[in-house]
């Protein structure tokens, strides 16, 4: 089994697998080779612990819960003189796919949109861009078993 962060990344990759000609990977790779474009990279970054208002841990049925929130970034990458339009099309597909199931098939409590940024690179033959969608993913694990979402 894997940590719940990996389970979340895998669930997102599965949801996005029909986009970018199926070139959806875990991790951040930029700039990329023109042969791999379009591409989508799924990356988890900072994670925070979410204590409840009244206590630092919750006890539910004898289980110590860790409420967590992780930053999930999804990099949409493409090239060409109309790269912005291509990036927006990829972002639309990402947002639509994630909007179908905000619990990622039960892997989290909620996935919440936080923002978008765009970068341009001149390192390849054609202009290349990366549009990054940022999400906050909230989930809960048993303190003794961080590989399983429990609500």
C-alpha positions in Angstrom: 0.0 0.0 0.0 1.0 3.6 -0.5 0.6 6.8 1.5 -2.7 8.6 0.9 -0.9 11.4 -1.0 0.1 8.8 -3.7 -3.5 7.4 -3.8 -4.7 11.0 -4.4 -2.2 11.6 -7.2 -3.1 8.2 -8.8 -6.8 9.0 -8.6 -6.2 12.3 -10.4 -4.0 10.7 -13.0 -6.8 8.1 -13.7 -9.4 10.9 -14.0 -7.2 12.8 -16.5 -5.9 9.8 -18.5 -7.9 10.7 -21.6 -6.5 14.2 -21.8 -3.2 15.3 -23.5 -3.1 12.2 -25.7 -2.9 10.1 -22.5 0.4 11.8 -21.6 -0.4 12.3 -17.9 2.4 11.7 -15.5 3.1 12.0 -11.7 5.5 14.8 -11.0 6.7 18.0 -12.4 8.6 18.0 -15.7 9.2 21.4 -17.3 10.4 22.3 -19.7 9.6 19.1 -21.6 10.7 17.7 -24.9 8.5 18.7 -27.9 8.0 15.0 -28.6 6.0 14.6 -25.3 3.6 17.6 -25.8 0.9 18.0 -24.9 1.4 16.8 -21.4 -0.1 17.0 -17.9 1.9 16.6 -14.7 0.3 15.9 -11.4 2.2 17.0 -8.3 1.5 17.1 -4.6 3.4 19.7 -2.6 2.9 21.2 0.8 0.6 19.5 3.3 -0.8 20.8 6.5 -2.5 19.3 9.5 -6.0 20.6 10.2 -6.7 20.5 13.9 -10.4 20.8 14.9 -11.6 24.0 16.6 -11.9 22.4 20.1 -9.0 20.0 20.1 -5.8 19.0 18.3 -7.0 15.5 17.4 -10.4 14.0 17.2 -11.4 10.7 18.6 -14.0 8.8 16.7 -14.8 5.3 17.8 -11.4 5.0 19.5 -9.6 6.1 16.3 -7.2 9.1 16.3 -7.9 11.0 13.2 -5.5 13.3 11.3 -7.3 15.9 9.3 -5.0 17.0 6.5 -5.0 19.3 3.5 -2.5 18.9 0.7 -1.7 21.3 -2.2 -2.2 19.5 -5.5 -0.8 21.1 -8.7 -1.7 20.1 -12.2 0.6 21.4 -14.9 -0.9 21.6 -18.4 1.9 21.9 -21.0 1.8 22.5 -24.7 3.5 24.4 -27.5 2.9 26.5 -30.6 2.0 30.0 -31.5 -1.5 29.4 -30.0 -0.2 27.8 -26.9 -2.5 29.8 -24.6 -5.6 28.5 -26.4 -4.2 25.0 -26.1 -3.5 25.4 -22.4 -6.9 26.7 -21.8 -8.4 23.7 -23.6 -6.4 21.3 -21.4 -7.3 23.2 -18.3 -11.0 23.0 -19.3 -10.7 19.3 -19.6 -9.0 19.0 -16.2 -11.6 21.1 -14.5 -14.4 19.2 -16.1 -12.9 15.8 -15.1 -12.3 16.8 -11.5 -15.7 18.4 -11.2 -17.4 15.1 -11.9 -16.2 13.7 -8.6 -15.0 16.1 -5.9 -14.1 13.2 -3.6 -11.8 11.5 -6.3 -13.6 8.2 -6.0 -13.6 8.4 -2.2 -9.9 9.2 -1.9 -10.5 12.5 -0.2 -13.2 14.6 1.5 -13.1 17.5 -1.0 -11.0 18.9 -3.7 -11.2 22.7 -3.9 -9.9 25.0 -6.7 -7.4 27.7 -5.5 -6.0 29.3 -8.6 -4.2 29.3 -11.9 -0.8 30.6 -13.1 0.8 30.6 -16.6 4.4 30.6 -17.7 6.1 30.7 -21.1 9.4 29.2 -22.1 11.5 30.0 -25.1 13.7 26.9 -24.7 12.1 24.9 -27.5 11.7 25.6 -31.2 8.2 26.9 -30.7 6.8 28.9 -27.8 6.0 26.5 -25.0 3.8 27.2 -22.0 2.7 25.7 -18.7 -0.6 26.5 -17.1 -0.7 25.3 -13.5 -4.0 24.7 -11.7 -3.7 24.6 -7.9 -6.1 22.7 -5.7 -6.5 22.1 -2.0 -7.3 18.5 -1.2 -8.7 17.7 2.2 -8.7 14.2 3.6 -8.6 12.3 6.9 -6.4 9.4 7.9 -6.1 7.3 11.0 -3.0 8.5 12.8 -1.8 4.9 12.9 -2.5 4.3 9.2 -1.7 7.2 6.9 -2.2 5.2 3.8 -6.0 5.1 3.9 -8.6 7.9 3.7 -11.2 7.5 6.4 -13.6 10.3 5.6 
